[in-house]
């Protein structure tokens, strides 16, 4: 999802404000949006990003934004921007996706700069030069087993294992090459969304799901 306005809208459950050290609660579906306090952060209040590609909240309470001008941390009052200007080794400022693992590492996908990690004030970056098949990373996702999945624009999908990405790109399913989104459902099945197709991962099996599923038997392949 891309927010193309220079604004971020946060509906706060408590006192109309975001509390840094408290988790955000789900909204009550029986209430109208107008019954909640609504705060707007835009350029006038310190948010200068034009496109917001991803939003997540880490366990320490900070809200993180993946934007077109870099990785932005929000403490409820101020925005701190991390990009090549403020972090010299950071290779790209287009942050497409965010996900936190069980160790408190914040992983982020950079459109042209590979994979990034932030932990306790320290940045680490991974690229095609060392452990990635491509620098065009569109999606990162940590599942319930603490497995980090990495989706690439033109190189498929892989799992982070032993300090590198092990690519999964079966020849039988050549269209699994443009992964835009990853999701885990309540049955712990991992879904991969691509530019033109969707794929299902269950018990180490990938199956292509066509646009019309009526009367169609899914082809599948085991990648274990």
WOKA-V458228 format. One record per residue. BURIAL is + if it has 9 or more other C-alpha atoms within 8 Angstrom, else -. Layout:
# WOKA-V458228
burial
BURIAL
BURIAL
This chain:
# WOKA-V458228
burial
-
-
-
-
-
+
+
+
-
-
+
+
+
-
-
+
+
+
-
+
-
-
-
-
-
-
-
-
-
-
-
-
-
-
-
+
+
+
+
-
+
+
+
-
-
+
+
-
+
+
+
+
+
+
+
+
-
+
-
-
+
+
+
+
+
+
+
+
+
+
+
+
+
+
+
+
-
-
+
-
+
+
+
+
-
-
-
-
-
+
-
+
+
+
+
+
+
+
+
+
+
-
-
+
+
+
+
+
+
+
+
+
+
+
+
+
+
+
+
-
-
-
-
-
+
+
+
+
-
-
+
+
-
+
+
+
+
+
+
+
+
+
+
-
-
-
+
+
+
+
+
+
+
+
+
+
+
+
+
+
-
-
-
-
+
-
+
+
+
+
-
-
-
-
-
+
+
+
+
+
+
+
-
+
-
-
-
-
+
+
+
+
+
+
-
-
+
+
+
+
+
-
-
-
+
+
+
+
+
-
-
-
-
-
-
-
-
-
-
-
+
-
-
-
